[in-house]
Amino acid sequence: MNTYDNHNPDLIGATWRKASYSNGNGGDCVEVTNLDSGRRAVRDSKNPAGPALILSPVQWAAFTTGIRTGEFS
């Protein structure tokens, strides 16, 4: 997992979407975008100019499994 700012070439022009597990009332919201080679980037929707985490396919799978199983609750 790597942290990048939005000036990283991988993130320029990225199309972000609100993650399905984000709540809709301004709380803990993240945005996700698909990158090449199956990677995903994740950022805080309240700070779109802030850093983003870029996850490999294996890291993304572990992250989403953790969300579904309540690991981060």
Biopython code that builds the backbone (N, CA, C, O; Angstrom):
import numpy as np
from Bio.PDB.StructureBuilder import StructureBuilder

atoms = [
    (1, "MET", "N", (0.855, -1.165, 0.000)),
    (1, "MET", "CA", (0.000, 0.000, 0.000)),
    (1, "MET", "C", (0.896, 1.221, 0.000)),
    (1, "MET", "O", (1.870, 1.297, 0.749)),
    (2, "ASN", "N", (0.558, 2.163, -0.839)),
    (2, "ASN", "CA", (1.312, 3.404, -0.931)),
    (2, "ASN", "C", (0.354, 4.578, -0.798)),
    (2, "ASN", "O", (-0.810, 4.501, -1.190)),
    (3, "THR", "N", (0.868, 5.660, -0.240)),
    (3, "THR", "CA", (0.084, 6.887, -0.110)),
    (3, "THR", "C", (0.605, 7.897, -1.116)),
    (3, "THR", "O", (1.812, 8.122, -1.210)),
    (4, "TYR", "N", (-0.307, 8.509, -1.871)),
    (4, "TYR", "CA", (0.072, 9.485, -2.877)),
    (4, "TYR", "C", (-0.822, 10.705, -2.766)),
    (4, "TYR", "O", (-1.953, 10.630, -2.284)),
    (5, "ASP", "N", (-0.284, 11.846, -3.229)),
    (5, "ASP", "CA", (-1.158, 13.014, -3.325)),
    (5, "ASP", "C", (-1.830, 12.985, -4.686)),
    (5, "ASP", "O", (-1.506, 12.145, -5.526)),
    (6, "ASN", "N", (-2.757, 13.892, -4.904)),
    (6, "ASN", "CA", (-3.551, 13.878, -6.139)),
    (6, "ASN", "C", (-2.794, 14.372, -7.362)),
    (6, "ASN", "O", (-3.369, 14.467, -8.446)),
    (7, "HIS", "N", (-1.500, 14.691, -7.204)),
    (7, "HIS", "CA", (-0.689, 15.078, -8.348)),
    (7, "HIS", "C", (0.028, 13.868, -8.943)),
    (7, "HIS", "O", (0.725, 13.992, -9.950)),
    (8, "ASN", "N", (-0.139, 12.708, -8.327)),
    (8, "ASN", "CA", (0.440, 11.481, -8.845)),
    (8, "ASN", "C", (-0.173, 11.182, -10.208)),
    (8, "ASN", "O", (-1.391, 11.270, -10.364)),
    (9, "PRO", "N", (0.651, 10.827, -11.203)),
    (9, "PRO", "CA", (0.106, 10.563, -12.546)),
    (9, "PRO", "C", (-1.006, 9.513, -12.570)),
    (9, "PRO", "O", (-1.901, 9.582, -13.411)),
    (10, "ASP", "N", (-0.956, 8.545, -11.656)),
    (10, "ASP", "CA", (-2.003, 7.524, -11.619)),
    (10, "ASP", "C", (-3.362, 8.099, -11.234)),
    (10, "ASP", "O", (-4.393, 7.515, -11.570)),
    (11, "LEU", "N", (-3.381, 9.240, -10.531)),
    (11, "LEU", "CA", (-4.629, 9.794, -10.008)),
    (11, "LEU", "C", (-5.173, 10.961, -10.821)),
    (11, "LEU", "O", (-6.334, 11.336, -10.655)),
    (12, "ILE", "N", (-4.363, 11.538, -11.688)),
    (12, "ILE", "CA", (-4.814, 12.668, -12.495)),
    (12, "ILE", "C", (-5.908, 12.193, -13.448)),
    (12, "ILE", "O", (-5.703, 11.252, -14.215)),
    (13, "GLY", "N", (-7.037, 12.829, -13.398)),
    (13, "GLY", "CA", (-8.158, 12.485, -14.259)),
    (13, "GLY", "C", (-8.948, 11.266, -13.807)),
    (13, "GLY", "O", (-9.819, 10.785, -14.531)),
    (14, "ALA", "N", (-8.647, 10.764, -12.610)),
    (14, "ALA", "CA", (-9.361, 9.588, -12.101)),
    (14, "ALA", "C", (-10.834, 9.918, -11.877)),
    (14, "ALA", "O", (-11.175, 11.040, -11.502)),
    (15, "THR", "N", (-11.695, 8.949, -12.106)),
    (15, "THR", "CA", (-13.128, 9.082, -11.849)),
    (15, "THR", "C", (-13.422, 8.404, -10.527)),
    (15, "THR", "O", (-13.375, 7.179, -10.425)),
    (16, "TRP", "N", (-13.724, 9.202, -9.516)),
    (16, "TRP", "CA", (-13.961, 8.704, -8.172)),
    (16, "TRP", "C", (-15.441, 8.426, -7.965)),
    (16, "TRP", "O", (-16.291, 9.119, -8.525)),
    (17, "ARG", "N", (-15.751, 7.413, -7.163)),
    (17, "ARG", "CA", (-17.137, 7.117, -6.784)),
    (17, "ARG", "C", (-17.185, 6.872, -5.278)),
    (17, "ARG", "O", (-16.228, 6.382, -4.677)),
    (18, "LYS", "N", (-18.308, 7.223, -4.695)),
    (18, "LYS", "CA", (-18.479, 6.997, -3.259)),
    (18, "LYS", "C", (-18.586, 5.500, -3.012)),
    (18, "LYS", "O", (-19.336, 4.802, -3.694)),
    (19, "ALA", "N", (-17.840, 5.016, -2.043)),
    (19, "ALA", "CA", (-17.856, 3.592, -1.724)),
    (19, "ALA", "C", (-19.229, 3.186, -1.202)),
    (19, "ALA", "O", (-19.878, 3.949, -0.486)),
    (20, "SER", "N", (-19.666, 1.991, -1.560)),
    (20, "SER", "CA", (-21.004, 1.534, -1.181)),
    (20, "SER", "C", (-21.158, 1.376, 0.327)),
    (20, "SER", "O", (-22.282, 1.422, 0.829)),
    (21, "TYR", "N", (-20.073, 1.194, 1.060)),
    (21, "TYR", "CA", (-20.163, 1.046, 2.507)),
    (21, "TYR", "C", (-20.116, 2.386, 3.240)),
    (21, "TYR", "O", (-20.228, 2.413, 4.465)),
    (22, "SER", "N", (-19.954, 3.496, 2.518)),
    (22, "SER", "CA", (-19.969, 4.818, 3.144)),
    (22, "SER", "C", (-21.394, 5.174, 3.521)),
    (22, "SER", "O", (-22.343, 4.834, 2.814)),
    (23, "ASN", "N", (-21.530, 5.860, 4.638)),
    (23, "ASN", "CA", (-22.883, 6.288, 5.000)),
    (23, "ASN", "C", (-23.198, 7.590, 4.283)),
    (23, "ASN", "O", (-22.288, 8.297, 3.852)),
    (24, "GLY", "N", (-24.461, 7.907, 4.153)),
    (24, "GLY", "CA", (-24.873, 9.054, 3.356)),
    (24, "GLY", "C", (-25.122, 10.324, 4.133)),
    (24, "GLY", "O", (-25.666, 11.279, 3.580)),
    (25, "ASN", "N", (-24.740, 10.368, 5.401)),
    (25, "ASN", "CA", (-25.052, 11.564, 6.200)),
    (25, "ASN", "C", (-23.808, 12.319, 6.643)),
    (25, "ASN", "O", (-23.782, 12.872, 7.743)),
    (26, "GLY", "N", (-22.779, 12.352, 5.805)),
    (26, "GLY", "CA", (-21.608, 13.172, 6.077)),
    (26, "GLY", "C", (-20.633, 12.573, 7.066)),
    (26, "GLY", "O", (-19.735, 13.274, 7.534)),
    (27, "GLY", "N", (-20.772, 11.326, 7.396)),
    (27, "GLY", "CA", (-19.881, 10.689, 8.357)),
    (27, "GLY", "C", (-18.647, 10.124, 7.705)),
    (27, "GLY", "O", (-17.928, 10.820, 6.987)),
    (28, "ASP", "N", (-18.408, 8.860, 7.960)),
    (28, "ASP", "CA", (-17.213, 8.193, 7.451)),
    (28, "ASP", "C", (-17.405, 7.817, 5.990)),
    (28, "ASP", "O", (-17.929, 6.746, 5.683)),
    (29, "CYS", "N", (-16.982, 8.697, 5.091)),
    (29, "CYS", "CA", (-17.183, 8.464, 3.670)),
    (29, "CYS", "C", (-15.838, 8.371, 2.959)),
    (29, "CYS", "O", (-14.945, 9.191, 3.174)),
    (30, "VAL", "N", (-15.715, 7.368, 2.119)),
    (30, "VAL", "CA", (-14.525, 7.237, 1.294)),
    (30, "VAL", "C", (-14.948, 7.140, -0.162)),
    (30, "VAL", "O", (-16.064, 6.735, -0.485)),
    (31, "GLU", "N", (-14.027, 7.522, -1.020)),
    (31, "GLU", "CA", (-14.229, 7.406, -2.455)),
    (31, "GLU", "C", (-13.186, 6.439, -3.002)),
    (31, "GLU", "O", (-12.083, 6.322, -2.469)),
    (32, "VAL", "N", (-13.557, 5.757, -4.067)),
    (32, "VAL", "CA", (-12.709, 4.735, -4.670)),
    (32, "VAL", "C", (-12.623, 4.983, -6.166)),
    (32, "VAL", "O", (-13.586, 5.441, -6.780)),
    (33, "THR", "N", (-11.482, 4.684, -6.748)),
    (33, "THR", "CA", (-11.339, 4.712, -8.197)),
    (33, "THR", "C", (-10.535, 3.491, -8.640)),
    (33, "THR", "O", (-9.649, 3.025, -7.923)),
    (34, "ASN", "N", (-10.852, 2.984, -9.820)),
    (34, "ASN", "CA", (-10.107, 1.869, -10.400)),
    (34, "ASN", "C", (-8.896, 2.418, -11.140)),
    (34, "ASN", "O", (-8.986, 3.423, -11.845)),
    (35, "LEU", "N", (-7.765, 1.746, -10.970)),
    (35, "LEU", "CA", (-6.537, 2.106, -11.679)),
    (35, "LEU", "C", (-6.111, 0.929, -12.551)),
    (35, "LEU", "O", (-6.770, -0.111, -12.570)),
    (36, "ASP", "N", (-5.011, 1.101, -13.266)),
    (36, "ASP", "CA", (-4.527, 0.012, -14.108)),
    (36, "ASP", "C", (-4.021, -1.159, -13.264)),
    (36, "ASP", "O", (-3.782, -1.012, -12.066)),
    (37, "SER", "N", (-3.866, -2.285, -13.879)),
    (37, "SER", "CA", (-3.347, -3.508, -13.250)),
    (37, "SER", "C", (-4.182, -3.977, -12.063)),
    (37, "SER", "O", (-3.669, -4.651, -11.170)),
    (38, "GLY", "N", (-5.484, -3.619, -12.049)),
    (38, "GLY", "CA", (-6.369, -4.074, -10.982)),
    (38, "GLY", "C", (-6.216, -3.347, -9.667)),
    (38, "GLY", "O", (-6.821, -3.726, -8.665)),
    (39, "ARG", "N", (-5.400, -2.289, -9.670)),
    (39, "ARG", "CA", (-5.219, -1.535, -8.422)),
    (39, "ARG", "C", (-6.419, -0.637, -8.175)),
    (39, "ARG", "O", (-7.158, -0.304, -9.102)),
    (40, "ARG", "N", (-6.611, -0.245, -6.911)),
    (40, "ARG", "CA", (-7.665, 0.702, -6.530)),
    (40, "ARG", "C", (-7.017, 1.801, -5.688)),
    (40, "ARG", "O", (-6.036, 1.571, -4.981)),
    (41, "ALA", "N", (-7.588, 2.990, -5.782)),
    (41, "ALA", "CA", (-7.181, 4.091, -4.912)),
    (41, "ALA", "C", (-8.372, 4.456, -4.041)),
    (41, "ALA", "O", (-9.519, 4.416, -4.487)),
    (42, "VAL", "N", (-8.089, 4.811, -2.796)),
    (42, "VAL", "CA", (-9.112, 5.164, -1.813)),
    (42, "VAL", "C", (-8.723, 6.503, -1.203)),
    (42, "VAL", "O", (-7.554, 6.734, -0.894)),
    (43, "ARG", "N", (-9.712, 7.392, -1.029)),
    (43, "ARG", "CA", (-9.451, 8.686, -0.388)),
    (43, "ARG", "C", (-10.639, 9.089, 0.458)),
    (43, "ARG", "O", (-11.733, 8.543, 0.311)),
    (44, "ASP", "N", (-10.421, 10.039, 1.336)),
    (44, "ASP", "CA", (-11.461, 10.602, 2.189)),
    (44, "ASP", "C", (-12.299, 11.562, 1.349)),
    (44, "ASP", "O", (-11.763, 12.512, 0.779)),
    (45, "SER", "N", (-13.606, 11.322, 1.266)),
    (45, "SER", "CA", (-14.457, 12.170, 0.425)),
    (45, "SER", "C", (-14.559, 13.600, 0.947)),
    (45, "SER", "O", (-14.881, 14.516, 0.190)),
    (46, "LYS", "N", (-14.289, 13.793, 2.224)),
    (46, "LYS", "CA", (-14.350, 15.148, 2.787)),
    (46, "LYS", "C", (-13.071, 15.932, 2.507)),
    (46, "LYS", "O", (-13.016, 17.140, 2.738)),
    (47, "ASN", "N", (-12.038, 15.240, 2.006)),
    (47, "ASN", "CA", (-10.765, 15.887, 1.705)),
    (47, "ASN", "C", (-10.241, 15.371, 0.361)),
    (47, "ASN", "O", (-9.211, 14.699, 0.319)),
    (48, "PRO", "N", (-10.944, 15.683, -0.738)),
    (48, "PRO", "CA", (-10.548, 15.129, -2.031)),
    (48, "PRO", "C", (-9.170, 15.584, -2.510)),
    (48, "PRO", "O", (-8.567, 14.919, -3.352)),
    (49, "ALA", "N", (-8.668, 16.683, -2.002)),
    (49, "ALA", "CA", (-7.330, 17.137, -2.382)),
    (49, "ALA", "C", (-6.250, 16.504, -1.514)),
    (49, "ALA", "O", (-5.059, 16.710, -1.747)),
    (50, "GLY", "N", (-6.668, 15.738, -0.520)),
    (50, "GLY", "CA", (-5.716, 15.094, 0.387)),
    (50, "GLY", "C", (-5.126, 13.835, -0.213)),
    (50, "GLY", "O", (-5.332, 13.542, -1.391)),
    (51, "PRO", "N", (-4.394, 13.094, 0.596)),
    (51, "PRO", "CA", (-3.723, 11.892, 0.101)),
    (51, "PRO", "C", (-4.705, 10.772, -0.242)),
    (51, "PRO", "O", (-5.840, 10.745, 0.233)),
    (52, "ALA", "N", (-4.238, 9.862, -1.071)),
    (52, "ALA", "CA", (-5.006, 8.668, -1.435)),
    (52, "ALA", "C", (-4.130, 7.446, -1.201)),
    (52, "ALA", "O", (-2.914, 7.495, -1.385)),
    (53, "LEU", "N", (-4.753, 6.365, -0.799)),
    (53, "LEU", "CA", (-4.056, 5.087, -0.667)),
    (53, "LEU", "C", (-4.236, 4.309, -1.951)),
    (53, "LEU", "O", (-5.353, 4.199, -2.457)),
    (54, "ILE", "N", (-3.164, 3.772, -2.482)),
    (54, "ILE", "CA", (-3.250, 2.931, -3.673)),
    (54, "ILE", "C", (-2.988, 1.499, -3.231)),
    (54, "ILE", "O", (-1.945, 1.182, -2.660)),
    (55, "LEU", "N", (-3.971, 0.641, -3.514)),
    (55, "LEU", "CA", (-3.934, -0.743, -3.064)),
    (55, "LEU", "C", (-3.783, -1.697, -4.245)),
    (55, "LEU", "O", (-4.413, -1.517, -5.288)),
    (56, "SER", "N", (-2.945, -2.708, -4.068)),
    (56, "SER", "CA", (-2.814, -3.757, -5.078)),
    (56, "SER", "C", (-4.082, -4.609, -5.044)),
    (56, "SER", "O", (-4.877, -4.478, -4.113)),
    (57, "PRO", "N", (-4.288, -5.477, -6.033)),
    (57, "PRO", "CA", (-5.468, -6.349, -5.997)),
    (57, "PRO", "C", (-5.541, -7.206, -4.725)),
    (57, "PRO", "O", (-6.626, -7.393, -4.173)),
    (58, "VAL", "N", (-4.421, -7.718, -4.263)),
    (58, "VAL", "CA", (-4.403, -8.532, -3.038)),
    (58, "VAL", "C", (-4.756, -7.676, -1.824)),
    (58, "VAL", "O", (-5.526, -8.104, -0.964)),
    (59, "GLN", "N", (-4.200, -6.475, -1.754)),
    (59, "GLN", "CA", (-4.514, -5.574, -0.636)),
    (59, "GLN", "C", (-5.976, -5.159, -0.672)),
    (59, "GLN", "O", (-6.620, -5.081, 0.374)),
    (60, "TRP", "N", (-6.514, -4.890, -1.863)),
    (60, "TRP", "CA", (-7.927, -4.510, -2.002)),
    (60, "TRP", "C", (-8.829, -5.642, -1.507)),
    (60, "TRP", "O", (-9.804, -5.399, -0.795)),
    (61, "ALA", "N", (-8.503, -6.868, -1.883)),
    (61, "ALA", "CA", (-9.299, -8.020, -1.454)),
    (61, "ALA", "C", (-9.283, -8.150, 0.067)),
    (61, "ALA", "O", (-10.324, -8.395, 0.678)),
    (62, "ALA", "N", (-8.122, -7.989, 0.676)),
    (62, "ALA", "CA", (-8.024, -8.076, 2.139)),
    (62, "ALA", "C", (-8.798, -6.934, 2.800)),
    (62, "ALA", "O", (-9.476, -7.143, 3.807)),
    (63, "PHE", "N", (-8.699, -5.738, 2.240)),
    (63, "PHE", "CA", (-9.402, -4.572, 2.773)),
    (63, "PHE", "C", (-10.917, -4.760, 2.725)),
    (63, "PHE", "O", (-11.605, -4.532, 3.719)),
    (64, "THR", "N", (-11.434, -5.176, 1.570)),
    (64, "THR", "CA", (-12.885, -5.332, 1.454)),
    (64, "THR", "C", (-13.393, -6.511, 2.281)),
    (64, "THR", "O", (-14.514, -6.467, 2.787)),
    (65, "THR", "N", (-12.599, -7.547, 2.425)),
    (65, "THR", "CA", (-12.980, -8.654, 3.304)),
    (65, "THR", "C", (-13.055, -8.159, 4.736)),
    (65, "THR", "O", (-13.991, -8.506, 5.457)),
    (66, "GLY", "N", (-12.099, -7.364, 5.158)),
    (66, "GLY", "CA", (-12.119, -6.790, 6.508)),
    (66, "GLY", "C", (-13.342, -5.931, 6.752)),
    (66, "GLY", "O", (-13.909, -5.954, 7.844)),
    (67, "ILE", "N", (-13.753, -5.176, 5.752)),
    (67, "ILE", "CA", (-14.956, -4.351, 5.887)),
    (67, "ILE", "C", (-16.188, -5.250, 6.077)),
    (67, "ILE", "O", (-16.985, -5.048, 6.993)),
    (68, "ARG", "N", (-16.320, -6.232, 5.203)),
    (68, "ARG", "CA", (-17.497, -7.119, 5.259)),
    (68, "ARG", "C", (-17.572, -7.915, 6.563)),
    (68, "ARG", "O", (-18.667, -8.205, 7.045)),
    (69, "THR", "N", (-16.437, -8.266, 7.131)),
    (69, "THR", "CA", (-16.434, -9.084, 8.351)),
    (69, "THR", "C", (-16.415, -8.247, 9.624)),
    (69, "THR", "O", (-16.387, -8.803, 10.722)),
    (70, "GLY", "N", (-16.430, -6.915, 9.498)),
    (70, "GLY", "CA", (-16.478, -6.040, 10.671)),
    (70, "GLY", "C", (-15.146, -5.813, 11.346)),
    (70, "GLY", "O", (-15.104, -5.358, 12.489)),
    (71, "GLU", "N", (-14.062, -6.117, 10.667)),
    (71, "GLU", "CA", (-12.732, -5.954, 11.251)),
    (71, "GLU", "C", (-12.435, -4.518, 11.657)),
    (71, "GLU", "O", (-11.687, -4.297, 12.610)),
    (72, "PHE", "N", (-12.997, -3.547, 10.967)),
    (72, "PHE", "CA", (-12.684, -2.140, 11.217)),
    (72, "PHE", "C", (-13.761, -1.423, 12.025)),
    (72, "PHE", "O", (-13.676, -0.211, 12.224)),
    (73, "SER", "N", (-14.763, -2.146, 12.490)),
    (73, "SER", "CA", (-15.865, -1.509, 13.235)),
    (73, "SER", "C", (-15.473, -1.232, 14.670)),
    (73, "SER", "O", (-16.275, -0.701, 15.438)),
]
sb = StructureBuilder()
sb.init_structure("model")
sb.init_model(0)
sb.init_chain("A")
sb.init_seg("    ")
for serial, (resi, resn, name, xyz) in enumerate(atoms, 1):
    if name == "N":
        sb.init_residue(resn, " ", resi, " ")
    sb.init_atom(name, np.array(xyz, "f"), 0.0, 1.0, " ", f" {name:<3s}", serial, name[0])
structure = sb.get_structure()
